Amino acid sequence: MALSKTEKRQKIKRRVRRNIFGTAERPRLSVYRSNKEIYAQIVDDNSGVTLASASSREAKATGTKTEQSAAVGKLVAEKAKAKGIETVIFDRNGFIYHGRIKALADGAREGGLKF
């Protein structure tokens, strides 16, 4: 029996997370995309703490979903810079690096994060 779309994403997510681990020096930038919104959070996996987070609800950006994603990337980068975080590991969470996920990553890079 074929895997559903979400089951396939969860399988990819588990495979990616085996290799990606956020530390205090280089936390993990985790992205979640729903049909309407996009969420990003910076996580220290050693202590299990979210250091910064942003969402399209919080950003109050207008325009297309891709433009909103770029605004969320810039917002999470600003919050990270305020906490002294310069570099992160990008966790696409099983989503394809295309469209809104790529826009968020590019927005975070514009905001000053390195990954």
C-alpha positions in Angstrom: 0.0 0.0 0.0 1.3 3.4 -0.9 2.1 6.0 1.7 -0.1 9.1 2.0 1.4 12.5 1.6 1.7 13.2 5.3 3.2 9.7 6.0 5.8 10.3 3.3 6.7 13.7 4.8 7.0 12.1 8.3 9.4 9.4 6.8 11.5 12.1 5.2 11.4 14.1 8.4 12.7 11.2 10.5 15.5 10.6 8.0 16.6 14.2 8.0 16.4 14.6 11.8 18.9 11.7 12.2 21.6 13.9 10.9 20.4 17.4 12.1 20.8 18.3 15.8 20.7 21.9 17.2 23.2 22.9 19.9 23.4 26.1 21.9 26.2 27.4 19.6 24.3 26.4 16.4 20.6 25.9 17.0 18.1 24.3 14.6 15.8 26.5 12.5 12.7 24.3 12.2 10.0 25.2 9.7 6.3 24.0 9.5 4.0 24.8 6.7 0.3 24.4 6.8 -2.2 25.3 4.0 -2.8 28.8 5.4 0.2 29.7 7.6 3.9 29.1 8.0 5.8 28.8 11.3 9.5 28.9 12.1 11.2 28.3 15.4 14.8 28.2 16.5 15.4 25.3 18.8 18.3 24.2 21.1 18.0 20.4 21.1 20.5 19.9 23.9 18.2 21.6 26.5 15.0 21.2 24.5 14.2 24.9 24.5 12.7 27.1 21.8 15.0 30.2 21.6 12.9 32.3 19.1 9.8 31.8 17.0 7.8 33.5 14.3 4.7 32.8 12.2 2.8 34.4 9.4 0.1 35.2 11.9 2.6 37.2 14.0 4.3 38.9 11.0 1.0 40.4 9.7 2.5 40.4 6.2 0.2 40.9 3.2 0.6 39.6 -0.3 1.1 36.1 -1.5 1.9 33.2 0.7 5.5 33.2 -0.6 5.9 36.9 0.3 4.5 36.2 3.8 7.0 33.4 4.2 9.9 35.7 3.3 8.6 38.2 6.0 8.5 35.4 8.5 12.1 34.5 7.7 13.2 38.1 8.2 11.2 38.3 11.5 12.7 35.1 12.9 16.2 36.3 11.9 15.6 39.6 13.8 14.5 37.8 16.9 17.6 35.5 16.6 20.0 38.4 16.2 18.4 40.0 19.3 19.3 36.8 21.3 22.8 36.7 19.8 22.3 33.8 17.4 24.3 34.2 14.2 24.4 30.7 12.6 21.7 28.0 12.5 21.1 24.6 11.0 18.1 24.6 8.6 15.5 21.9 9.2 13.0 21.8 6.4 10.9 19.3 8.4 10.3 16.9 5.5 9.0 19.6 3.2 10.6 20.0 -0.3 13.0 23.0 -0.4 10.9 24.9 -2.9 8.4 27.7 -2.9 7.4 28.9 0.6 10.1 26.9 2.4 12.8 28.4 0.1 11.3 31.9 0.5 11.5 31.6 4.3 15.1 30.4 4.1 16.0 33.3 1.8 14.3 35.8 4.1 16.2 34.5 7.1 19.4 34.8 5.1 18.5 38.4 4.2 17.8 39.0 7.9 21.4 38.0 8.7 21.3 34.4 9.7 23.9 32.0 8.3 23.2 28.4 7.4 
